[in-house]
């Protein structure tokens, strides 16, 4: 009975996460991984599922750099250029 319940919760979490966004972004995937890891440490398998869902909804840190390059000139003014 417990395995069936865990399977249903996992499928519901995956369906919820996939319906929230059309395609997974880097923030969704990193948030799910961080949340699942933290939940597994705190509450075991149930915490991993719950943490993964919460992490996917909230989102994780931005990993890639922005597409802009910024610098300061001699007078202290900031300039930015898109790549």
C-alpha positions in Angstrom: 0.0 0.0 0.0 2.8 2.4 0.8 4.6 1.8 -2.5 1.4 2.4 -4.4 0.9 5.7 -2.5 4.5 6.8 -3.2 4.1 6.0 -6.9 0.9 8.0 -7.0 2.5 11.0 -5.3 5.5 10.8 -7.6 3.4 10.7 -10.7 1.2 13.6 -9.4 4.3 15.6 -8.7 5.7 15.0 -12.2 2.4 15.9 -13.8 2.2 19.1 -11.8 5.8 20.1 -12.6 5.4 19.4 -16.3 2.1 21.2 -16.6 3.5 24.3 -14.8 6.0 25.1 -17.6 5.9 24.1 -21.2 9.6 23.2 -21.2 12.0 22.7 -18.3 14.3 25.6 -17.8 17.7 25.5 -16.1 16.1 27.1 -13.0 13.4 24.5 -12.8 15.8 21.6 -13.0 18.3 23.0 -10.6 15.6 23.9 -8.1 14.1 20.4 -8.3 17.6 18.8 -7.8 18.4 21.0 -4.8 15.0 20.6 -3.2 15.0 16.8 -3.7 18.5 16.6 -2.1 17.5 18.7 0.9 14.2 16.9 1.3 15.9 13.5 1.2 18.4 14.5 3.9 15.6 15.9 6.2 12.7 13.5 5.7 13.8 10.6 3.5 12.0 9.5 0.3 8.8 11.4 1.1 10.8 14.5 1.7 12.7 14.0 -1.6 9.5 14.0 -3.5 8.1 17.0 -1.7 11.3 18.9 -1.9 11.7 18.2 -5.6 8.2 19.5 -6.3 8.7 22.6 -4.2 12.1 23.2 -5.7 10.8 22.9 -9.2 7.9 25.3 -8.5 10.1 27.9 -6.8 13.1 27.5 -9.0 16.8 27.4 -8.3 19.7 29.8 -8.9 20.6 31.0 -12.3 23.7 29.0 -13.4 24.6 30.5 -16.8 26.0 34.0 -17.1 23.9 36.8 -18.6 24.2 37.7 -22.2 25.4 41.2 -21.3 28.9 42.4 -20.7 29.3 45.4 -18.4 32.3 47.6 -17.5 33.1 50.9 -15.9 35.1 53.5 -17.8 37.7 55.9 -16.3 35.0 58.4 -15.2 33.1 55.7 -13.3 30.2 55.4 -15.7 28.8 51.9 -16.3 28.5 50.7 -19.9 26.8 47.4 -21.0 26.8 45.6 -24.3 24.7 42.6 -25.4 26.7 39.7 -26.8 
